[in-house]
């Protein structure tokens, strides 16, 4: 069996591909473990400013957790599986690099949860999103009930959860679940163009801005503002602050470390 996760280094970072096309890139423990290892390594590389995460084949980004693997789980085993899946998703959201989900097909169940853990979601017109776990007698376990409501609101999240239905890319865009929709043949090109734009900016500043947005979303406004002010001050201890401002005043392009 080949690698479950393919990694291609790019000038802006890395393209990471789930590689179980015959299983529609379903997430089992082996896939989660290998993905976790790959992303941990990338997070330690300063030169990795952006990660694009996608699925192999034309049909699926990731069509959910592996039902065959879950069928015989005990409640204790299910809790461990959920906890590990949540830990991987939390690690993705907490990466220093920006993570873009290039959703090229089905993003259902665990696959939808994986996309939601990414910072930015760009979908092809073929993409389908859903959290259909209730049709199997369970609920989302990799953070789906929490991240979906934060992205599209409680009412819509409840509807998607309770009906188990799927939405297309355009509906996901209207709801705010995805940032952009593009034609399938242009998906990676659009994602890479965004990656290059991100990589041209200060990686340190982006990491702190990402932290400020995520942490602040869990705080009241006054606490969030105080948190932002502290992180803003930290940027002035980094060489990128001087380089960026000098470049602006000298009317040249900044070269960040």
C-alpha positions in Angstrom: 0.0 0.0 0.0 1.3 3.4 -0.9 1.4 6.5 1.2 -2.0 7.6 2.4 -0.9 11.2 2.3 1.0 12.8 -0.6 3.1 15.9 0.0 4.5 18.2 -2.7 6.8 21.0 -1.7 6.0 24.4 -3.3 7.7 27.8 -3.2 4.9 29.0 -0.9 4.6 25.9 1.2 3.1 22.5 0.5 0.3 20.7 -1.4 -1.0 17.9 0.8 -3.3 15.3 -0.8 -5.4 12.6 0.9 -4.6 9.5 -1.1 -7.4 6.9 -0.8 -9.3 7.6 -4.0 -11.0 4.1 -4.2 -12.4 4.8 -0.7 -13.3 8.4 -1.6 -10.4 9.5 0.8 -12.4 8.3 3.8 -10.8 9.1 7.1 -9.7 6.2 9.3 -7.2 6.1 12.1 -4.3 5.4 9.7 -5.1 8.4 7.5 -5.6 10.7 10.5 -2.3 9.5 12.0 -0.3 10.0 8.8 -2.0 13.4 8.2 -1.2 14.5 11.7 2.5 13.5 11.2 2.8 15.3 7.9 1.2 18.5 9.2 3.3 18.5 12.4 6.4 18.3 10.2 5.2 21.1 8.0 4.3 23.3 11.0 8.0 23.0 12.1 9.3 24.3 8.8 9.6 28.1 8.8 9.5 28.1 5.0 6.0 26.6 4.9 3.7 29.6 4.8 0.7 28.0 3.2 -0.7 24.4 3.1 -3.2 23.5 0.5 -5.1 20.3 1.5 -7.1 18.4 -1.1 -8.2 14.9 -2.0 -7.0 12.6 -4.8 -9.3 11.7 -7.7 -12.2 13.7 -9.1 -15.0 12.4 -6.8 -14.1 13.4 -3.3 -12.2 15.7 -1.0 -13.0 13.3 1.8 -16.3 11.4 1.9 -16.3 11.0 5.7 -14.9 8.7 8.3 -14.5 5.0 7.5 -17.9 3.5 8.4 -16.6 -0.1 8.1 -13.9 0.7 10.7 -16.5 2.4 13.0 -19.2 -0.2 12.8 -18.0 -2.5 15.7 -16.6 0.2 18.0 -17.6 0.2 21.6 -18.6 3.5 23.2 -15.1 3.7 24.8 -13.4 3.1 21.4 -15.8 5.7 19.8 -14.8 8.3 22.3 -11.1 7.7 21.7 -11.6 7.9 17.9 -13.6 11.2 18.3 -11.0 12.6 20.6 -8.1 11.8 18.2 -10.0 13.1 15.2 -10.8 16.3 17.1 -7.1 16.7 18.1 -6.0 16.4 14.5 -8.6 19.0 13.4 -7.5 21.3 16.2 -3.9 20.9 15.1 -4.9 22.0 11.6 -6.7 25.1 12.9 -3.7 25.9 15.1 -1.0 25.7 12.5 1.3 28.7 12.1 0.8 28.4 8.3 -2.5 29.3 6.6 -4.4 26.1 5.5 -6.5 26.2 2.4 -9.0 23.4 1.7 -9.3 22.7 -2.0 -12.6 20.9 -2.0 -12.8 19.0 -5.3 -15.8 16.7 -4.7 -17.7 15.2 -1.8 -16.9 16.7 1.7 -19.2 14.7 3.8 -19.1 13.9 7.5 -15.5 13.8 8.6 -14.5 15.3 5.3 -16.7 18.3 5.9 -15.2 18.5 9.4 -11.7 18.4 7.9 -12.6 21.2 5.5 -14.0 23.3 8.3 -10.8 22.9 10.3 -9.0 24.7 7.5 -8.7 28.5 7.5 -10.0 29.0 4.0 -12.2 26.8 1.9 -12.3 27.0 -1.9 -14.7 24.6 -3.6 -15.1 23.4 -7.2 -18.5 23.5 -8.7 -18.6 19.7 -8.2 -18.3 20.0 -4.4 -21.0 18.7 -2.1 -21.0 19.3 1.6 -22.9 17.6 4.4 -22.9 16.1 7.9 -25.1 13.0 7.4 -24.1 11.2 10.5 -27.7 11.1 11.9 -28.6 8.8 8.9 -26.2 6.3 10.5 -27.5 6.8 14.1 -24.6 8.9 15.3 -23.6 12.6 15.4 -20.5 14.3 14.0 -17.5 13.6 16.2 -14.6 15.5 14.8 -15.8 19.0 15.7 -18.6 19.3 13.2 -21.4 20.3 15.6 -19.1 23.1 16.9 -17.3 24.5 13.8 -20.4 24.4 11.5 -22.5 26.5 13.9 -19.7 29.0 14.2 -19.3 29.3 10.4 -23.0 29.4 9.3 -25.0 30.0 12.4 -26.9 27.7 14.7 -30.2 27.5 12.7 -28.5 26.4 9.5 -26.2 24.0 11.3 -29.1 22.4 13.0 -30.9 22.0 9.7 -27.9 20.4 8.0 -27.3 18.1 11.0 -30.9 17.0 11.5 -31.8 16.4 7.8 -28.5 14.8 7.0 -28.8 16.4 3.6 -26.1 17.7 1.2 -25.6 21.2 -0.2 -23.8 22.2 -3.3 -20.9 24.6 -3.7 -23.1 27.6 -4.5 -25.3 27.1 -1.5 -22.2 26.6 0.7 -20.9 30.0 -0.7 -24.2 31.7 0.2 -24.1 30.3 3.7 -20.5 31.4 4.3 -19.2 27.8 4.5 -16.8 28.4 1.6 -14.9 31.5 0.5 -14.9 30.9 -3.3 -16.3 28.6 -5.9 -14.4 27.8 -9.1 -14.5 25.4 -12.0 -13.0 22.0 -11.3 -10.1 22.4 -13.7 -9.2 25.8 -12.2 -9.4 24.7 -8.5 -5.8 24.2 -7.7 -4.7 27.1 -9.9 -7.0 29.4 -7.9 -5.8 28.0 -4.6 -2.1 28.4 -5.6 -2.7 32.0 -6.7 -4.1 32.7 -3.2 -1.2 30.8 -1.6 1.3 33.0 -3.5 -0.5 36.2 -2.3 -0.4 35.0 1.3 3.3 33.9 1.1 4.3 37.4 -0.1 3.3 38.8 3.3 4.8 38.5 6.7 4.4 34.9 7.9 4.8 36.0 11.5 2.2 38.7 11.3 -0.2 36.3 9.6 0.3 33.7 12.3 -0.5 36.3 15.0 -3.4 37.7 13.1 -4.8 34.1 12.8 -4.4 33.6 16.5 -6.1 36.9 17.2 -9.1 36.1 15.1 -9.6 32.5 16.4 -9.0 33.4 20.0 -11.0 36.6 19.8 -14.1 34.8 18.4 -14.4 33.0 21.7 -14.1 36.2 23.8 -16.3 39.2 24.5 -15.4 42.3 22.5 -13.4 44.0 25.3 -11.3 40.9 26.0 -10.8 40.4 22.3 -9.6 43.9 21.8 -7.2 43.6 24.7 -5.9 40.3 23.2 -5.5 42.0 19.8 -3.5 44.9 21.3 -1.1 42.5 23.0 -0.4 40.6 19.7 -0.1 43.9 17.8 2.6 44.9 20.2 4.4 41.6 19.7 4.8 42.3 16.0 7.0 45.3 16.8 9.5 42.9 18.3 10.0 41.2 14.9 12.2 42.3 12.1 9.3 42.0 9.7 7.7 45.1 11.2 10.7 47.3 10.4 11.2 45.8 7.0 7.5 46.2 6.0 7.3 49.8 7.1 10.7 50.7 5.6 9.7 49.1 2.3 6.4 51.1 2.3 8.2 54.4 3.0 10.9 53.6 0.4 8.3 52.6 -2.2 9.7 49.1 -2.7 8.5 45.6 -2.2 9.1 44.2 1.3 11.4 41.1 1.7 10.2 39.4 4.8 12.4 36.9 6.7 
